Amino acid sequence: MGRIILLLFGLTLLGYCTTTKVKTEFNFKFQWPDEFKRTGLITSSTYQVYFYVRGETYAQALAIAKREAVPLALGYILMEPFITIRITAQGKAKIRNIIQSKGRIVFFKKIPNNSDHYEVVFHVTDFDLFNKLKSIK
């Protein structure tokens, strides 16, 4: 009985080894995954804002993205259901400070079909960000 099981295992392993091909081609064309093309809390420590900017040059578009990222992130965070409806001006200032100190642009790429549009992904990352934002009043 043991020899039959060992023989079947060996044949299965041999069949697997002979039919498996090693992939030698590499696809260098990068495509941003669809799950990153959204805005919201993606983990308990990261809030993501996905948006587009328009600029004639790369440097001009990047400057616009840096200027627009913080107010846009603040607006989206304040619309989240876990943020209290009656948030004070001090609470908004605390959230803005978190965004300014912990936020950064993690992806900036020109859209291939458009001559002057760029995709931007902005992350606000902090340890236990969800609970920090939830506790601000």
DAUR-V494167 format. One record per residue. N is the residue number from 1. PSI is psi in whole degrees, -180 to 180 (999 if undefined). Layout:
N:PSI
N:PSI
This chain:
1:-44
2:-35
3:-34
4:-43
5:-43
6:-40
7:-44
8:-41
9:-43
10:-42
11:-39
12:-44
13:-42
14:-43
15:-39
16:-43
17:-32
18:-23
19:-11
20:129
21:145
22:128
23:117
24:-10
25:143
26:138
27:105
28:-3
29:112
30:132
31:126
32:125
33:148
34:-29
35:-17
36:-7
37:54
38:164
39:135
40:-174
41:111
42:-25
43:176
44:-11
45:-3
46:128
47:130
48:139
49:124
50:126
51:173
52:149
53:162
54:131
55:150
56:-34
57:166
58:-46
59:-41
60:-43
61:-39
62:-40
63:-41
64:-43
65:-43
66:-37
67:-37
68:-19
69:-47
70:-51
71:-35
72:-45
73:-41
74:-44
75:-43
76:-41
77:-40
78:-21
79:-8
80:144
81:-21
82:-10
83:136
84:144
85:-36
86:50
87:139
88:171
89:-36
90:-37
91:-42
92:-39
93:-39
94:-43
95:-43
96:-41
97:-39
98:-45
99:-45
100:-37
101:-32
102:-3
103:150
104:156
105:124
106:-16
107:131
108:114
109:142
110:136
111:126
112:-38
113:-18
114:141
115:-26
116:23
117:141
118:144
119:139
120:135
121:123
122:128
123:137
124:112
125:125
126:152
127:124
128:48
129:-40
130:-51
131:-32
132:-46
133:-37
134:-33
135:-13
136:131
137:999
